[in-house]
Amino acid sequence: MGLTYEIRNGRFFFWAEDGAVALEGLRPVVRYRLANNPAVFRPYLERTASGARSATEDQEHGLSLDIQVERQGEFLVLRTRLCNCGRAPVFLDSVAPLWLPDFGEVIIGDAAEHWSVFRNGYQSWTGTRSFRAQDADPDPLSSLLQVGLIDIARPSPGVAGHFRSDLFTAIQNLHTQDALCAGFLDGRFAFADIEVAITGQRCGRWVATVHYEGKPLEPGTHIDVPPLGLAAGSCPYALLEAFAELSGRHMQARVPTKSPVGWCSWYEYFTAIDDAAIRENISAAKSLRPIVSFDYLQIDDGYQAAIGDWLEANEKFPHGLADLAADIRAAGFAAGVWLAPFIAKRGSRLWAEHPHWFVRNEEGAPRFALWNPLWGWGSCYALDTTHPEVLEWVGTVIDTFVRKWGFTVLKLDFLYAAALPGKRFDESATRAEALRRGLEAIRAAAGDDTFLIGCGCPLGPAVGIVDAMRIGPDVAPYWSNILSRGPLRDLHGVATKHAIRNTLTRAFLHRHWWLNDPDCLMVRTRRTELTEEEFRTLATAIVLTDGLLVLSDRLSLLAQEEIDRIQQVLELRGESRFRALIPDLMEHDPPRFVVARSADQCAAAVLNFDDTPETLSFPMGRWLEHVSNLTHAFEFWTGQVIELESGLLRLSPVPPHGARVITVPPG
């Protein structure tokens, strides 16, 4: 259902063939400053052979705008160029290729009160979900939590029906099933969002904005705004996956062929690791090789002398990390290590020796990045990755880890710090550009063969640099707690429930932008509050979405029942990769259903996120047509025989926080 467009009365009109989706009377808007005086350019458009252009320049400051419109697959793509034809530089705050004035309309099916809006979060840990028109999307309760979970420069509107989605969105009318997908194809160099506000039965606000944060546009120069794609259809998940594919190609994404299996020290030891613990797990990983063949073993947080002093090991690692990396490699595994390259803690050597390396706030003080209770007293601050000396230091750190010590898997954490608002060495750089420069310095130093995993990272600036990306919050040895349900709004931050939600709601990014990292799987039954059902739900989400599979237990203490868990997970995972579909992405939060296909098998999962047992039905035959002739199937986790009626799967009851998986041969 492709979109068509025309220019009428100086504005854009888009519509689908059946008329169910339409954007009527939209126009561009540019917000900028000249000598610190704010100004707005809302050009009247005239049709050209390939799109539209501003009929007249901004009479006061000489801005002109040209939009090329082209079709790419399912998407109509708008390429916007803004030119400064005046005599003085202007400082761009934002450019919106499409903005809905009061006299315009956005139509998706019938009344907007039936809309569901997909809101993509800012960074890895930002909760991502679909909201009904009557819902609100409040940010975490305190500023201490907000700084590490959302973009503090662009907080949520926080009122019912008003949503701001980073880089892309999908909107579906749940009454008519009509859907619209909109998104910027390039998020590497400037942050962007789609803002939607629903007022009663109509859309009161719809704007697609790129934020330039005061970037200068000199006389006689131009800026090419990231292309904006629009597509209509009836399956929002399919539209989002098509968007991810198109934008991934545009941003030259890195997508490794294999989704690796790893081990990480974090969820067993947290910061209490030492040399002996790592060596013990190297030995245990070798012993487990007949059951699970790890691609890499990763030393997580707890080895460093201080946050920022990455090349100095603490007293728990008296021989440093190079020998450990050599022993990991000698055992047949790639050596992995965790670091947070864009932050430093007060009291570190880096902090003391290079106070001018940090982003500054409006008062000139270093920009606060986070406080982590596991690191003791003292805050962490954001490094300025536009500063040449910082980039040189980053390169030296990475070169030491990779080329001198032999680590070829790097987990890069708390990356959002490089994009926090503040004053930088290069005042012309956007926050996205600042983060991108830091990541580029890491890739340049690490080389092309090092596997980079991003974490706590705004998504767009990392595409094409990292091989894998954490797409959700941390898991935990519990489902949720008072903090996650209250101040974190049952959406953001650490909780296994939150991690599973984002694993499902961002599944379409996998193998288009990178390999998705859903975080670790704990198979242990000790030192955990996760029930058997919660373990199965986490494992189901990880496996059926084909993300990285990383265990995080003390391997030498695994009992037979825990080894049996590993074998079950690997059996479900199989040898070929799954491609996931989340059919109820827009209907339920979190989604209840997953359909996955591989060359060897098909699977359908039903998940119960409620705190009570629920009877759930799923029309498998709608998504896997070849099962319509089956009368029964086996449930993977329990081995129960499940009856099917014309492809309808009815499960009664699914336990609280539980998952049931039906596997069938491919059609």
N, C-alpha and C positions, 0 to 999 in steps of 0.2 A: 504494500500500500504506500507507494511513493508520494512525496509531497511535490506540489507545483507552486510557483510563486508568480507574482506580478507587482509592479510598482503603481500605486494609485494615490493621488492627492499627496504626493511626497513621502509616502510610507510603504512599508512592506506588507504584503498579504500572502500568507501561505495556506494551502489547504490540501487535504487528502482527497483521493478520487471520489470516495463515498461521502465526503463532506463531514464526517464524524469528528475529524481533528482539523482545527484551523487556528491560525494566529493572524489576527486582523488588525491592521493599523499600527504596526510596530515600527520604530525608527531608532537610529543610533543616538547615543548621547556621550559626550566627552566632557569630563570634569578636569579642570586644570587650574593652575595659578600663574599669574604674571606679576612679578615684583610683589609676591606675597598676597596679591589680591585674587580671591577665588572667582572663577568664571565657568560658564557652561556653554557648550556648543551642541545645539540640537539641529543638525542639518536637515533641510528639506531635500528629499531625494528625487533624482530624475533617472529614468531608465537608460541603461547603456546596452550594448550588444551582449555583454557578458555579465551584467548585474545592475549596479546602481552607483551613482556618485552624488556628492553634495552639489546641488544646483548652483549654489554660490559659496564663496569662501566665508569663513567667520570674518565679518567686515572689520572687526576691531583688531584681531590678532593674526589673521591670515591663515587659519587652519582650513584644510580641505581634506575630503575623505572619499575613498573609492572602495567599493565592495564588489568582488568577483564572486559569482555564484556558480558552482559546478556540482554535478552529481557524481558521487563515489559510492558504488554499491547501493545500499538502502538509504544512504544519507544525502541530503542536500547540504553542501558545505559552503559557508560564507567566509571569504578571505578578505579581511579588512586592512587597508593601508591608510594611515593617517600622516599627512604631510604638513610641515610648517613652512608656509610660503611667506611668512611675515619677516620682520626685521629684528625680532628679539626672541630669545629662547623662551619657551613655555615649559612649565613643570607639570607633568601629567600625574593626576591623582588616579583616574580610572578611565577606561574606554569600554563602553557597552555597545557591541554591534547591534543588539536588539533590546529595546526597552518598550514597555507597554504604557503608553499615555492613558489618561483618563477616558479618552474616547475610543480606545482600542478594546479588543476582546481576545481572550485565549479560550478556545472551545475544545474540550475533550469529552466526547459523548454528550450526555445531558448535563444536568446541574453539577456545579463544582463541589457541592456538598457531598457527592459520592466519590470524590477523588481520594486516591492514596498517593502520597509523594515519597519517593525514595530519596533519603538524605544521606549522601556520602560524607563521612567524617574527614577531618583535616589531616590526621596523621594515623600511624599504625594503631594506636590505642584508643582513638576516638570511636565511641560506639556508632555503628552504622546500621540503619534500619529504615523501614517504611512507616510513615505516619498517616493516619486518617485526617481528614479535613478538620475534625473537631479537636485533634490532639495539639498539645504544646510540646516544645522541645527545649526544656531548660538545661542550662549548662551545669556542671558540677557546682556544689554549693559554695565552696570557698575559693579565693584567688590562689591559695597555695596548691589546691588540686587543679585548678584551671590551667595554670601555666604549663603543666606537663601533659595535658590531655586535649586541649582545644587550641585554636588560634586566638590568643588574647586580643589581637588587633581586630578580629571580626567575630565578636561573640554572637551567640544565637539570639534571635529576636525574643524567644522565650514566651511568646503569647500564642494562643490557640490559632491554628490555621496558617501560621507564618513560619517559613522554613528557609534556611540557607544551606545549599548543598555544594560541597567543594567540587569544582571542576566539571561535574556532570550530574544529571538527575534523570529519573524516569517518573512519569505521572500516568497513573491508570485510573480510569473511571470504573469502579468495581461493579457498577450497575449495568453498563453497556460493554465492558471489557476493552474499550478503545484505549490506546496508549500512545504517549509521546515520549521520545528520548531526546535529550539535548545535552550537548557537552562540548567543551573545548578540546581540540585534538592535541594540544601541546601545553603541558603544565610544567615544563622544565625551567622557565626563566621568569615567570610571574605567577602569583597566585590568582585564582579565578573562581567564580562561583555562579550558581544559578539560584536566584531568589524568587520564591513563590509565596504569595499571600492570598488566602481564600477568604472572601467576605460574603457570607450567606451562600447564595447559589451561583456566584460568579467569581472569577479570578480578579482580584483587585490590584495585584502587582505581579509582574513577571519580568525579570531583567537578568540578562547574562552579562557579567561584568568581569573584566580583567583589571586587577589592581596594580598600578604602577608606582604608587607610594612616593610621588614627587620626582619621578625620573625625568631628567631634562631632555627636551626635544629642541635641538638647535635649529636656527634658521637654515632653510635649504635642505633639511634632512627629513627622513620619514621613519616611521616605525610600522612593522608588520605585526598586527595583532594576531594572537593564536587563532587558527581557524575554528569556526563554530559549526558543529554538525547538528542537523535536525532529522529525525526519522519518526514515522508513525507506523503502528502495527497493532497486534492484539496480544502479543506475548512480551511483556516488559523485560523479562530475563534474556530472551533472545535478542532484543534490541540493545540491551546493555552489553551483552557479549560481542555483538557486531561492532558496537562503539569501541570496546576494549581492543578488538582486533585492528580496527582502522587507526585508532590513536596510537596503539603500540607500534604499528608500522611507521607512522609519522615520526614518532620519537625514537625510532631505531632501538627498540627494546632488546635486551639480552635475555634469551630464553634457552637455558641448557636443556639438553635432550633428556637427561636422567634426573628424576626427583630423588635426592639421596636419602640414605638412612644414617642417622648420626646418634651420638651420645653426648649429653651435656651435663655438667656437674651441678648446675644451679639448683634444681628442685629437690635434690637430696641433701646438699651441703649448704646451700646459699653462700654466704661469705666465709663459712668455716672450712674451706678447703685447705689442704696442705700437700706437700710433695708426696707423702706416703699414700694419701687418698687417691691421687691421680694415678700413681703407679699400681695400686691395687686394682683399679678399674681397667687399666690397660691389660693386666693379666687376665682379669675376668672376661673382658671382651674377646680376647683370644680363645678362651675356653668355650665361649658361647658360639663361636663361628659356625659349627654345624647347624645351629638353630637360626641365628641371625648374623648376617654379615654386615658389619658397620662400615660405612664409607669413611667416616671421620669421627674422631673423639675430640671434644671441645672443652678446654679449660675456661671456666666462666669466672665471674667477679670473685675477688678475694686474694689474688696473687700480688697485686700492685702495692708499692710503698704508699701511694696516695692517689686519689683521683686526679689525673693529670700527669702523674709521674709514672708513665706506663713502662718505661724501660728499666725501672728499679723495682726488683722483687722485694717483698717483705721477708721477715725472719722465718716465715713458714716455708719458704722456698730458698733454702740456703745456697743451693747450687744454680739458682736462676731458672729460666725457662728453656734455654737452648737444649740442655740435656734431655729435658722432658719431651720436647718436640722430636728430638732424635729417637727417643725410645718409642714414641707413638708411631713414627714412620717405620722403625725397625720391626714393629709388631704387625705391619701391613696395613696401617690406617693413615689417612691424611690427618695432619695435626691442625686443630682449630683452637682459636683463642678469642676471648671477649675483650672489647675495649670501648670506651666512650670518648672518641677523639676530639669532640668539640666542647667539652666542659673541663673545668678544673676546680678543685675545692680550695677554699681559703685555708692556708696552712701548707699547701703543697709547695714543692720547690718551684714548679712552674709559676704559680701565683706570685711567689716572692720575687722571682728573678725577672718576670716579664709583665709587670702590671699594666703596661700600655697595649697588651695584646687582646684586651677584652672589649666586647660591645659595651657601650655606655647608655644609660637611660637619660631622660631629659635633664636630670639634675647633675649629670656627669659622673655618677657612681656606676660601678660595674653592674651589668644586667644580671639580675638573679635568674637562675635557670631551674634549680630545684633544691629541695632538702630531702635527703634519704635517711631515715632513721637507722638503717643498717650500716651506714657509714659514720655514725656518731654525730656529735655536734659540729656545726659548721656548714654553711651553705655552699652550693656549687654555682659557678658563673659561666657565662657563654663566651667562648672564644670568637674573635672577629676573623672569619674566614675570607674576608676581602683584604686582609693585611698580608703583604708578601712574606713577612717573617713568620707568620703563623702557618702559611701554606708550606714554606720551606721546612718548618719543624714537623708538620704533619707528614710530609714526605719522608723525613728522616726516621720517624717512628715506624711508619709502615714498612719502609725498606729494611729496617732492622728486624722486625717480626718475620717478614717474608723471606728476604734474601740471605740474611745472616743467621736467623734462628730456624727457618724452615717451616713456618706456619703457612699453610695454603688455604685455610678456611678462616675468614675473619668475620666475627659477628660484631657489627658496629651499632652501638646503642646510644640512646638519648640524643639522636641526631637533630631533633627539632630545635635544640639550643642554638644552632647556627642560623636559624631563621626567626629568632625572637626579635620583636621590634626594638630599635635603638639606633644609636649613632655609630657609624662604622668608618673605617679608614677610607673606603671608596664610598663617598656619599651618593654617587649616582646608581649604585647597585640596588636592585630590589632584594627583598629578603629571600626570595626563591633563588635569585642569582647567587647570593652569598652562600647558601647551602650547597648549591650546585658546584660552586668553585671548590669548596672543601671536599666534596665527594669526588670531583675530577682529580684533585691532587692525590686522593687515596688510590683511585684506580691507576693513575699514572705510575705511582710508586709500587703498587702491588703487582702490576703486570696483568696481562690478559688472562692468564691461567689460574689466578687466585679466585676462589669462590667467595664473593662478598654477600653477606646477609645484612640487610638494613633492618633497623628496629627503632621504634619511637620516632618515626620519620615521616614528615609530610611527603605525600606520595609522588606527585608529579616531578619534582626536581631529581628524583632518584632513578627514573626510568632511563634505561640505556646504560646505567652504571652498575647497579647491583644485579646479582644473579637471582637472589631471592629476597623477599620482603615479608616481614611480619605484618599481617593484615588485620590483627586483632590485639586486644589486651592480653596480658599475661594470664596463663592458667594458674591454678592454685590447688593445694591439697584440700580444697573444699569447693562446694558448688557456688555459694555466695555467702556474704556475711552482712552484718549491720552497716558497715561502711559502704559496701557495694550497693546495697538496696536503698540506702538513704542518701548521704551526701553525693554519691556517684550516680544517683538517679536510676538505679537498676539498668545501667546502660554502659557507662564508661569504666575504665580502670580494671584493676586486678579482680578476677573471678572466673572460674571455669565456665559458668553460664555465659558470661560476656564474651569470652574467647570463642565459644562455639557459635554464638550469634554471628560474629564478624566472619568466622570461617565460612559460614553459609552465605551471608549477604554480600561478601566480596569474592565469592568463588569464581565469578566470570572474568576476573582479572588474571587468573592463573593461565600460564602459557601464552598470554598476550602481552603483559607488561613485564613479567618475570615468573619465577616459580613462587607460589604462595607458601608462606611459612605460617602454619596455624599454631605454633608454639608446641611445647613438649607434651609427650604422653607419659604419664606415670603408671606403671603396671603393678607397683607394689601394693600390698594390702596392709602394711604397717605404716605408722607415721602419716596417715592420711585420713581425712574425713569423707573422702569420696566413696560412695556406695558402688556395688557392682554395676548397678544400672547406670550411674553417672559415668563410670569408666567406659561402659559400652557406648554411651551417647557421644562422649568425646572421641573415642576411637572411630566410631562410625563417621562422624563429621570429617575427621582428618583423612581417613582412607578414601571415602567416596568423593572427596574433592581433590584427591591426588596430590596434596601438598607434601612438604618435607615431613618425614617420619623420624622424630628425634626422641629417644628415650632419656629419662632423667631420674634414674634410680641407682642405688648402690648395687652394682651388678653381682658382686660376690655373695650377697645376702638373699638373692632371689630364690624363693621356694619353688617347688615344682608347679604349684597352682599358678604362680606368677609367670613362670616360663611357659606354661600352657596358654596364658593370656597372650604372650608375644606370638606364639605359634598361630593362635586364632587370628590375630590382627594381620599377620603376614599371609595367612590363607585367604582372608578377605581381600587383601591388597592385590594378590596375584602378581603375575609377571608383566602384564600390560597395564597402561595407565588408564584411569577412569576419566571420563569427561562428564562433569556434573551439570545438572539442570535443577533449579530451585523453583518449582512451578507455582508455589504460593508466596513468592517473595513479597508481593504487594498486599497480601491478605492477612497474614499472621505475623506477629512479633513475639518471639523469634519464629522463623519459618518452621513448619511441621513436617515438610516432605522433601525428600531428595530423590532424584532419579539419576542414575549414573550408568554410563555405557563404556565398555572397553572391548577390545578385540576378542576377549575370552568369555566375558559374561556381562549380564545386565543386572542391576540391583535397584531396588526401591526401598527407601528407608522411611519409617514413620517415627517421629520424635515427640515425646510428651514433656513439655517444659513446665507443666503445672505441678503443684505440690500434692495433688491427689491423683489416683488412678483415673484414666480416661479411656473411653471407647472411641477409637478413631477409625475412620474409613478413608480410603484413598483409591481413586479410579486409575489403577495402574495401566489399564488398557488404553486410556487416552494418550499416554506418553510412551508406552511400550505395546504397540498394537499386537505383536505376536503372542502376548500372554492372554489375549481374550479367549482363546480356545482351551486354556488350561483350567482344570478343575481344582487343582491343589498345588501347593508349593511348600518348600521347607523354609522355616525361619532360621536364619543363620546362627544367632547367639544361643538360642534355646533348643534348636533341633525339632521344634514342634511342627506338626503338619497344619498348614493354614489353608482353608478352603477359599476358592476364588469363584465368583459368580460373574461371568461375562467381563472379566478383567477387574472387577471391584474387589479390593482388599479390605476386609473388616477385621480389626484387631480389638479384642475385648478381654480384659482391660490391659492397657499399656501402663506399667507402673510409673510412679512419679519420677520425673527426670530420666525416664528410660527411653530406649530405642529398640525398634524391631526392624530387621532387615530381611527382605526376600531376595534371593538370588535366583536367576534363571539364565539359561543359555542365550547367547545373542540371537536376534531374529534374522 
